[in-house]
Structures are given as structure tokens and as C-alpha cells.
Amino acid sequence: MTDKSAYLTALNTENKKTINVRSYFADENGERELTGEKFSFESLDEKIATVSESGEITPVSLGTTEIIVSGEHANASVTVDVYTAAITTPYEWLDMFKEDYKHEDRYYLENDIDFTGVTYDFGRDFPRFCAEVNGNYHTVKNITEWRDKRYSDSSRDAFQSVFGADVWGMRLKNISLKNIRFTKS
């Protein structure tokens, strides 16, 4: 199998991935690909994702499941994570914090996010953020947190955060933060 995991977004029903299966056989003459082998596919939780006879995975709801791939000479599994949305730009990252989220919401990064030249301004009025962010081994970098100029009250003005004022239950995984700068002590 070439890919052992798949990330899909639940809000985009057109977002599908197909499992590409290749089976190899090794003997004293070396390794060779088996051709013509038939494979079957099964989702362990069809409430999360379904899989067709040809291996096309369709997201159904947020969560994680396994797709079992079975063949005459090989068996394997693929982990499927279904997320609320993929984050690809600094603006999508900022939009992620603009409303109250449910604890089960999940986001993942498709690439590094670079905030060079983008204003990053979190104040105390941002809603509660309690979702999961899977960095997918990417980096969020070059954040400069600017003062919240909307308020003359210095205690409100001094608040700065990368993730907002209230991060009850937030889960971060597989993410790096680099070159984060706060402008107010």
C-alpha cells in the first residue's frame, strides 16, 4: 500500500480519496508486483466513512475509522480521519477562531502556514475555541501578535494569545510553532 492514512473533510461531500493498492511478492528471484489481484474494502465504522468496491472513500461525519483492504496475498488497513475543514492559508487559520466551536470539531493543516505580512490580532472578545487542530507535521510561523487597539482599557489591550482568550478543551497535535512574537508584555 502506498498511503497508510487519509485526511478528508466532512463538509465537502465531493472530497473523496481512492485507495491505490499494489501488492508485491518476494522470493529468491527478487521482488515483483502481483498483477490482477482483486481486493475488497471494508469500513469498520460507516458512520464516519464509507468505502466503495473500487476503494473510493467518502466522508460521512467527524471522527476516525479504519478501512480494511483484503486480497488473496495481502491484507492491510488504512486510517481515515474525517475533519471539519482543512486549513491552507493564514486567513483560514484566523477564520477558524471566529465563532464558538463544538468540542468535536476537528481541523488539519495541509501545508505550512506563514503569517509574514498578515495582521494577527486576538482580543478577549474572541469566542471559545475547543476544537482539535492536527498540524499534520506542518509549522505555523512568523506570527506577530499586535495590541488590540479597539479598547482604551489597558488591561484589555494587554491581552495577547495565539489561540484566543478561552481555549477550554482545545487539542493540538503534530504541529510546530516557530517565530511567535508578542508586542505587549
Secondary structure, 3 states (H helix, E strand, C coil): CCCCEEEEECCCCCCCEECCCCEEEEECCEEEEECCCCEEEEECCCCCEEECCCCEEEECCCEEEEEEEEECCCEEEEEEEEECEEECCHHHHHHCCCCCCCCCCEEEECCCEECCCCCECCCCCCCCCCCEEEEEEEEEEEEEECCCCCCCCHHHHCCCCCCCCCCCCCEEEEEEEEEEEECCC
